[in-house]
């Protein structure tokens, strides 16, 4: 194979590839030997069909398959040997081809610009840590205790009031007739929460242990017996126990019930939980600071084909007229996103950052945990949508790149209080809101960061492409 680079115009290059007919015939011989053992033709034993017969029967198909393989193998090799990283899919233009002929073709390619990433180490960003006061931890624990009340059985003469726990058995009828599921044993209701049937628990106010009470309530829309929906039912309730709420004692026993070793351990866990809640949002601010700095990196030339691709994405669902009016805005945003993506991708490649299958599956599991009750639906979504899984891989890849950048760059470490953290996040939120309001007609994509309303134009990670990975555009002349 002989390759010459010609017609250099900035990032656009043409590579002339020449493969002599002897090499092409070697490929053809190998392919004929391959199919020889699989073809069954009447009058010939398997594997004994003459080459001329095979050529007459399958010549066009064999040559087409061989040509496709040679183009894939040699075009990829030509780009690699000349250290060209394509920005988009290269185009192949066949000049000379055919059986028992030399093969000559042109690869027209736009290459990615050379990116200097060493200055990433000079990026400055705020790296926050939040100091959680003991009072904040105690306050959170008290809130947890308040939502987990304990009850103590009341004396028989005590009447049930709002907030009490009433335990009872019941039988129910509609129009004096029983129905499926009309009985309940040891049913528990906290009066005032109205969690059973609308208006049900209010009718139990004032009952005592041992009382019988007829309660009337309308059966709801989701009642299993559809013919009884919205019908009024009578519940004959026999009160067995009334319990009064008592203040939860925050002690080691309380902590153990929440899964901690003791109260001291619970305070450490709650403190870390509060810290993590703020840390996630503050880390998002740090990430945006880094991306903002990367936007300033100088890149000599951004490939036009990448800009056009990005504009297509940004202008989805827009009318032709709107796209025409906003063309400059689209270009500005597209260049910004591509610039950041090129820098991040180059940094990732230079540092050999990869996303393992285990890391990808861990992220899938993380997405599943975020949607309790819909685990199967989320799993099926990623199994049936390779593009969604690829997008998730890109997110993990970007996170790994930014994590390494944070390690190599120059953090301005700041320990702040919870109140200061809230103030910083609120200011950031207001700034973003103000920015969005001023630029509400602009097409810049926004990405929401969990636990915060901080938003940032998402960079487009640029992956190099080779002709072997996607269908190529070939013009046969």
VOGU-3710 file (C-alpha; in Angstrom, 3 decimals, decimal comma):
1> xxxxxxxxxx> 0,000/0,000/0,000  1,275/3,427/-0,950  -0,229/6,548/0,638  0,445/10,145/-0,317  -1,060/13,158/1,435  -2,053/15,897/-0,964  -4,342/18,889/-1,405  -3,823/20,146/2,167  -6,247/22,956/3,016  -6,105/23,709/6,712
11> xxxxxxxxxx> -7,783/20,803/8,461  -9,011/19,329/5,161  -6,760/16,728/3,567  -6,892/14,274/0,688  -4,985/10,999/0,970  -4,320/9,065/-2,229  -4,181/5,337/-1,531  -2,695/2,903/-4,072  -2,832/-0,909/-3,764  -1,267/-2,928/-6,586
21> xxxxxxxxxx> -3,230/-5,658/-8,365  -0,983/-8,393/-6,949  -2,129/-7,494/-3,421  -5,750/-7,270/-4,607  -5,469/-10,707/-6,240  -4,134/-12,119/-2,965  -7,285/-10,871/-1,225  -9,414/-12,402/-4,031  -7,604/-15,767/-3,823  -8,137/-15,897/-0,083
31> xxxxxxxxxx> -11,847/-15,156/-0,479  -12,319/-17,800/-3,186  -10,589/-20,387/-0,991  -12,906/-19,375/1,833  -16,108/-19,891/-0,156  -14,802/-22,966/-1,987  -15,456/-25,200/0,997  -18,979/-23,852/1,563  -20,397/-23,875/-1,994  -22,487/-26,868/-3,186
41> xxxxxxxxxx> -22,872/-27,027/-6,970  -24,436/-29,918/-8,832  -21,822/-32,147/-10,439  -18,992/-31,114/-8,099  -17,865/-32,565/-4,820  -17,754/-30,099/-1,884  -14,515/-28,121/-1,995  -13,711/-29,224/-5,567  -15,529/-26,531/-7,584  -13,037/-24,990/-10,084
51> xxxxxxxxxx> -12,075/-21,352/-9,634  -13,473/-20,376/-13,061  -16,897/-21,807/-12,195  -16,904/-19,940/-8,874  -15,852/-16,771/-10,646  -18,630/-17,101/-13,204  -21,249/-17,758/-10,527  -20,118/-15,456/-7,731  -17,447/-13,162/-9,193  -19,310/-9,856/-8,749
61> xxxxxxxxxx> -20,374/-10,623/-5,191  -16,887/-11,833/-4,221  -15,197/-8,741/-5,657  -17,694/-6,418/-3,961  -17,072/-8,079/-0,593  -13,294/-8,037/-1,064  -13,354/-4,386/-2,149  -15,360/-3,447/0,937  -12,900/-5,229/3,239  -9,822/-3,729/1,539
71> xxxxxxxxxx> -11,268/-0,211/1,731  -12,012/-0,614/5,429  -8,625/-2,093/6,288  -6,468/0,215/4,208  -8,316/3,488/4,854  -8,105/2,978/8,607  -4,421/2,062/8,332  -3,708/5,067/6,084  -5,207/7,481/8,612  -3,408/5,863/11,542
81> xxxxxxxxxx> -0,019/5,841/9,819  -0,362/9,528/8,992  -1,586/10,270/12,549  -4,809/11,802/11,314  -7,793/11,847/13,673  -10,919/12,380/11,582  -13,519/14,919/12,653  -16,519/13,167/11,217  -16,809/10,377/8,678  -14,164/10,403/5,901
91> xxxxxxxxxx> -15,367/10,140/2,295  -13,862/7,644/-0,126  -13,699/8,320/-3,854  -12,773/5,324/-6,037  -10,544/6,196/-9,010  -9,380/2,796/-10,299  -10,814/-0,585/-9,330  -11,846/-3,944/-10,755  -10,796/-7,595/-10,853  -7,145/-8,100/-11,782
101> xxxxxxxxxx> -6,595/-4,324/-11,549  -4,786/-1,936/-9,241  -6,955/-0,177/-6,667  -6,625/3,563/-6,297  -8,885/5,802/-4,249  -8,936/9,162/-2,445  -9,765/9,630/1,247  -11,162/13,115/1,797  -11,002/13,874/5,486  -11,334/16,772/7,900
111> xxxxxxxxxx> -8,987/16,150/10,801  -9,315/17,271/14,371  -7,133/20,270/15,212  -4,076/19,851/17,400  -5,053/20,625/20,989  -2,678/21,810/23,708  -3,960/20,635/27,096  -0,981/21,193/29,372  -2,400/24,530/30,503  -5,274/22,594/32,114
121> xxxxxxxxxx> -2,944/22,255/35,088  -3,088/26,058/35,511  -6,875/26,185/35,773  -8,059/27,661/39,062  -11,344/26,711/40,662  -13,053/26,842/44,061  -13,032/23,525/45,899  -15,541/23,749/48,743  -15,911/21,671/51,858  -18,822/22,295/54,221
131> xxxxxxxxxx> -18,331/22,305/57,980  -21,518/21,059/59,617  -22,136/22,368/63,146  -23,354/19,951/65,797  -26,512/22,041/66,124  -27,384/21,330/62,465  -26,909/17,608/63,009  -29,059/17,659/66,166  -31,761/19,597/64,324  -31,883/16,996/61,526
141> xxxxxxxxxx> -32,058/14,117/64,035  -34,949/15,822/65,847  -36,788/16,144/62,519  -36,295/12,415/61,922  -37,560/11,620/65,425  -40,613/13,823/64,883  -41,543/11,830/61,794  -41,159/8,533/63,642  -43,423/8,911/66,678  -43,801/6,165/69,260
151> xxxxxxxxxx> -47,043/5,409/71,073  -47,960/4,271/74,563  -51,223/2,447/75,299  -53,795/4,701/76,961  -55,970/3,729/79,925  -59,436/2,333/79,013  -61,316/5,509/79,968  -59,274/7,780/77,672  -61,092/9,065/74,561  -59,263/9,094/71,249
161> xxxxxxxxxx> -58,138/12,509/70,010  -56,259/13,780/66,972  -52,742/12,336/66,836  -53,688/9,166/68,741  -53,207/5,716/67,243  -56,445/3,699/67,120  -56,333/-0,073/66,579  -59,597/-1,796/65,582  -61,301/-4,664/63,748  -64,083/-3,973/61,262
171> xxxxxxxxxx> -66,671/-5,538/58,998  -68,173/-3,500/56,157  -71,371/-3,629/54,093  -72,822/-1,795/51,107  -76,600/-1,646/51,063  -76,571/-4,158/53,950  -74,634/-6,669/51,796  -71,099/-7,962/52,475  -68,460/-7,965/49,742  -65,007/-9,353/49,025
181> xxxxxxxxxx> -62,392/-7,793/51,313  -64,981/-6,344/53,703  -63,155/-7,388/56,870  -60,076/-5,995/58,601  -58,167/-7,149/61,682  -55,891/-4,971/63,836  -56,253/-2,017/61,469  -54,181/0,938/62,695  -54,997/4,585/62,039  -53,315/7,727/63,302
191> xxxxxxxxxx> -56,232/10,106/63,706  -55,980/13,305/61,738  -53,846/11,947/58,876  -56,873/10,769/56,837  -54,863/7,971/55,190  -57,525/5,217/55,091  -60,704/6,525/53,444  -61,565/10,198/53,163  -63,280/11,384/56,346  -62,981/7,943/58,000
201> xxxxxxxxxx> -60,669/8,651/60,949  -62,482/11,865/61,958  -65,487/9,710/62,872  -63,329/7,773/65,352  -62,560/10,881/67,412  -63,874/10,359/70,955  -64,024/6,561/70,902  -62,673/4,528/73,844  -61,193/1,068/74,196  -63,981/-1,529/73,794
211> xxxxxxxxxx> -66,358/0,822/71,933  -68,212/-0,125/68,768  -68,641/2,592/66,186  -70,414/2,677/62,820  -68,362/4,696/60,348  -69,638/5,623/56,897  -67,271/6,314/53,985  -67,359/6,346/50,176  -65,283/3,611/48,502  -62,569/5,151/46,267
221> xxxxxxxxxx> -61,955/5,032/42,495  -59,185/2,447/42,890  -61,331/0,040/44,942  -60,760/-3,530/43,597  -64,507/-4,326/43,327  -65,317/-1,992/40,434  -69,100/-2,230/40,865  -68,726/-0,769/44,366  -66,649/2,273/43,380  -68,123/5,531/44,750
231> xxxxxxxxxx> -70,686/3,573/46,795  -71,203/4,452/50,474  -70,106/1,665/52,820  -70,854/1,171/56,507  -67,963/-0,022/58,686  -68,763/-1,622/62,026  -65,578/-0,863/64,001  -64,659/-2,593/67,285  -62,007/-0,549/69,087  -59,363/-2,765/70,713
241> xxxxxxxxxx> -56,581/-0,333/71,692  -56,002/3,412/71,844  -52,434/4,676/72,046  -51,252/8,178/72,867  -48,159/9,580/71,111  -45,128/10,121/73,291  -41,952/11,997/72,616  -39,296/9,855/71,015  -36,213/9,579/73,159  -33,123/10,292/71,103
251> xxxxxxxxxx> -30,696/7,754/72,512  -28,609/4,761/71,498  -31,728/2,604/71,079  -33,263/5,174/68,708  -30,000/5,271/66,729  -29,884/1,467/66,463  -33,438/1,429/65,084  -32,162/3,689/62,281  -29,282/1,332/61,489  -26,483/3,120/63,358
261> xxxxxxxxxx> -24,240/1,541/65,995  -25,169/4,121/68,625  -26,132/7,798/68,919  -22,560/8,992/68,331  -22,388/6,958/65,124  -25,798/8,296/64,016  -24,589/11,881/64,433  -21,555/11,149/62,257  -23,760/9,573/59,582  -26,248/12,467/59,597
271> xxxxxxxxxx> -23,435/15,030/59,511  -21,950/13,298/56,457  -25,385/13,118/54,835  -25,912/16,882/55,230  -22,370/17,558/54,003  -22,910/15,379/50,913  -26,136/17,199/50,050  -24,278/20,507/49,818  -21,079/18,994/48,445  -22,866/17,648/45,352
281> xxxxxxxxxx> -24,210/21,099/44,479  -20,934/22,852/45,251  -19,020/20,301/43,163  -21,330/21,210/40,288  -20,247/24,847/40,680  -16,598/23,776/40,631  -17,209/21,736/37,482  -18,830/24,731/35,786  -15,877/26,944/36,750  -13,520/24,450/35,110
291> xxxxxxxxxx> -15,620/24,226/31,946  -15,813/28,015/31,818  -12,012/28,200/31,904  -11,717/25,551/29,181  -14,002/27,648/26,973  -11,172/30,222/26,872  -8,646/27,750/25,393  -7,301/28,777/22,005  -7,995/26,416/19,116  -6,655/27,517/15,756
301> xxxxxxxxxx> -9,569/26,184/13,715  -12,779/24,340/14,526  -13,894/21,903/11,786  -16,842/23,294/9,852  -18,523/19,894/9,607  -18,624/19,614/13,414  -20,130/23,102/13,653  -22,834/22,172/11,140  -23,610/18,924/12,990  -23,932/20,795/16,273
311> xxxxxxxxxx> -26,137/23,488/14,728  -28,476/20,748/13,473  -28,798/19,431/17,028  -29,338/22,901/18,489  -31,917/23,826/15,863  -34,087/20,739/16,219  -37,828/21,556/16,244  -37,081/25,117/15,031  -38,565/26,592/11,882  -36,258/27,436/8,984
321> xxxxxxxxxx> -36,995/31,107/9,592  -36,015/30,898/13,275  -32,833/29,008/12,392  -31,904/31,664/9,848  -32,524/34,483/12,345  -30,568/32,770/15,115  -27,737/31,444/12,938  -25,029/33,518/14,656  -26,246/32,524/18,103  -26,291/28,874/17,083
331> xxxxxxxxxx> -22,745/29,119/15,735  -21,501/30,785/18,903  -22,970/28,096/21,147  -21,856/25,284/18,809  -18,239/26,505/18,754  -18,216/26,866/22,534  -19,482/23,341/23,099  -17,191/21,797/20,484  -14,145/23,666/21,846  -14,775/22,305/25,353
341> xxxxxxxxxx> -15,465/18,827/23,985  -12,244/18,778/21,943  -10,150/19,793/24,943  -11,779/17,277/27,279  -11,485/14,486/24,743  -7,816/15,220/24,055  -7,095/15,315/27,774  -8,926/12,007/28,186  -6,950/10,364/25,392  -3,584/11,657/26,602
351> xxxxxxxxxx> -4,327/10,304/30,074  -5,696/7,016/28,695  -9,042/7,432/30,436  -11,394/4,557/29,687  -14,849/3,572/30,885  -14,948/-0,065/31,952  -18,027/-2,247/31,604  -18,199/-2,453/35,408  -18,254/1,370/35,680  -20,986/1,592/33,053
361> xxxxxxxxxx> -23,139/-1,023/34,787  -22,590/0,725/38,128  -23,973/3,922/36,567  -26,965/1,994/35,190  -27,640/0,660/38,698  -27,371/4,219/40,031  -30,019/5,347/37,536  -32,223/2,423/38,573  -31,954/3,309/42,273  -33,090/6,856/41,476
371> xxxxxxxxxx> -36,456/5,494/40,267  -37,772/3,128/42,952  -40,653/0,981/41,773  -39,662/1,420/38,110  -36,455/-0,628/38,172  -37,500/-3,030/35,407  -38,626/-0,204/33,131  -35,266/1,596/33,505  -33,294/-1,607/32,932  -35,335/-2,438/29,818
381> xxxxxxxxxx> -34,824/1,111/28,538  -31,033/0,796/28,597  -31,072/-2,759/27,245  -33,258/-1,794/24,294  -31,665/1,605/23,536  -27,941/1,331/22,701  -27,826/5,087/22,057  -29,017/5,775/25,627  -26,355/3,437/26,994  -23,754/5,157/24,814
391> xxxxxxxxxx> -24,873/8,546/26,159  -24,548/7,211/29,711  -21,035/5,980/28,903  -20,220/9,505/27,677  -21,442/10,964/30,975  -19,226/8,579/32,981  -16,296/9,349/30,653  -16,748/13,101/31,145  -17,021/12,709/34,920  -13,755/10,738/35,007
401> xxxxxxxxxx> -12,012/13,389/32,907  -13,222/16,226/35,138  -12,221/14,297/38,255  -8,650/13,984/36,940  -8,600/17,653/35,905  -9,540/18,587/39,474  -6,598/16,530/40,729  -4,140/18,161/38,317  -5,455/21,743/38,357  -5,089/24,364/41,099
411> xxxxxxxxxx> -7,950/24,221/43,592  -8,699/27,153/45,842  -9,768/25,151/48,896  -12,487/26,772/50,977  -14,091/25,451/54,146  -17,465/27,097/54,562  -20,460/26,836/56,883  -23,858/25,487/55,858  -25,249/29,045/55,770  -22,407/30,203/53,526
421> xxxxxxxxxx> -22,996/27,223/51,252  -26,678/28,118/50,933  -25,765/31,730/50,158  -23,273/30,717/47,439  -25,767/28,335/45,825  -28,542/30,918/45,940  -26,311/33,559/44,328  -25,354/31,108/41,598  -29,001/30,242/41,037  -29,958/33,922/40,759
431> xxxxxxxxxx> -27,090/34,615/38,349  -28,120/31,722/36,127  -31,747/32,805/36,256  -30,765/36,356/35,306  -28,552/35,062/32,503  -31,336/32,820/31,193  -33,794/35,718/31,273  -31,498/37,975/29,278  -30,756/35,256/26,756  -34,079/33,436/26,710
441> xxxxxxxxxx> -34,186/33,511/22,913  -30,740/32,034/22,601  -30,535/28,322/21,775  -27,902/27,325/24,335  -28,528/23,865/25,772  -28,765/23,597/29,526  -27,976/20,670/31,763  -29,472/20,515/35,231  -27,162/19,504/38,025  -28,757/17,381/40,722
451> xxxxxxxxxx> -29,450/19,070/44,084  -29,024/22,481/42,511  -30,460/24,629/39,777  -26,977/25,467/38,520  -26,946/25,036/34,745  -24,224/24,815/32,165  -23,903/24,348/28,424  -22,946/20,709/28,065  -19,703/20,129/26,168  -19,793/17,838/23,180
461> xxxxxxxxxx> -17,138/15,157/23,568  -15,649/14,584/20,122  -14,851/10,986/19,262  -12,517/10,289/16,371  -14,056/8,201/13,610  -12,631/5,763/11,125  -14,183/4,574/7,864  -14,376/1,077/9,353  -16,929/2,013/11,984  -19,703/3,562/9,914
471> xxxxxxx> -21,057/3,195/6,410  -18,901/5,194/4,045  -19,856/7,445/1,178  -18,205/6,000/-1,931  -18,428/7,520/-5,373  -17,435/5,112/-8,107  -16,084/6,910/-11,098
//
